[in-house]
Amino acid sequence: MVIPIEDSTDPRIADYVRLRDVDLRKSLEGGQGLFLAEGEKVIRRAIAAGHGVRSMLMTAKWLDKFGDLIDDAGGVTVYLVSDEVMEGITGFQVHRGALASMERRELPSVAEVLRGSRHVVVLEDLVDHTNVGAIFRCAAALGVDAIVLSPRCADPLYRRSVKVSMGSVFSVPYARLKDWHDGLAELRAHGFRLLALTPAESAVPIEEALTGGRTALLLGSEGDGLSSRWLAEADQAVRIPMSREVDSLNVAAAAAIACYLLTAAAR
Ligand SMILES: C[S@@+](CC[C@H](N)C(=O)[O-])C[C@H]1O[C@@H](n2cnc3c(N)ncnc32)[C@H](O)[C@@H]1O
């Protein structure tokens, strides 16, 4: 069903409002159990991963091009808007042609994602959705089996993460710890060796610590890095050696290097 919408305040398109307003989006998406996928590839990957489509929003020029996609989405309602209305609703130009409002699914438990995994990444309190998306993309590309998030880590299904991950948030299994303080004990109970990634000079170079077996790479937040609690809980602090002129790597860059070294060492 295709429904033209001429007014950006029309309540039928409330799923799509103010995409740049992070706080509003967090409460809207959490409350309604939805997330937004942008662009054909990402929407297709979300559908293939089993997420239901609530509706789609696009301008007229994309309607024919996305005919197959609309069919794949199961005869979903498509809201058709002008470029001006699109920008009025979302607050920016949607270059990838279409947005889809998708249904969230219940996350698996930490135990479920750890079972059968050998290499995992654990993210403590990352705040930047771009970094979270980039780390999912690295994990998918480099053969990491799963990602575990601290209770306060940014949402992988936030639009920006979904987009930057290019849909890897749908292919890499992930779960969220319920408990920050004692959460790492659950990984250890599953036989994982915990390597805390830190730029600190006192840490050992990561290559020296990769001994095979089940390994979890712990990565810290953009500002403060890993908490003293998680550093103390880890089996070993490891670093990627850097030039002395730089304090630290961006967390997604650190993740890419560490994931490559971890999975390459196991090949
Ligand atoms: C921007 S850094 C945080 C910097 C923070 N001042 C610190 O000392 O950890 C974010 C995360 O990236 C990872 N990281 C950055 N540079 C690293 C390096 N050279 N070796 C290992 N991990 C690194 C760590 O997990 C860190 O918690």
The ligand as a Gaussian input file, in Angstrom:
#p B3LYP/6-31G(d) Opt

LIG

0 1
 C       40.389000       6.170000      22.700000
 S       40.886000       4.792000      23.617000
 C       40.761000       5.329000      25.274000
 C       41.952000       6.059000      25.719000
 C       42.051000       6.118000      27.217000
 N       42.658000       7.368000      27.585000
 C       42.887000       4.953000      27.738000
 O       43.923000       5.197000      28.327000
 O       42.476000       3.800000      27.577000
 C       39.521000       3.673000      23.529000
 C       39.901000       2.234000      23.626000
 O       40.629000       1.843000      22.475000
 C       41.532000       0.808000      22.815000
 N       42.897000       1.273000      22.455000
 C       43.240000       2.463000      21.951000
 N       44.558000       2.518000      21.687000
 C       45.052000       1.305000      22.019000
 C       46.369000       0.715000      21.954000
 N       47.416000       1.370000      21.491000
 N       46.502000      -0.557000      22.384000
 C       45.448000      -1.249000      22.829000
 N       44.181000      -0.745000      22.901000
 C       44.001000       0.508000      22.504000
 C       41.397000       0.549000      24.292000
 O       40.549000      -0.548000      24.509000
 C       40.761000       1.840000      24.791000
 O       40.010000       1.618000      25.967000

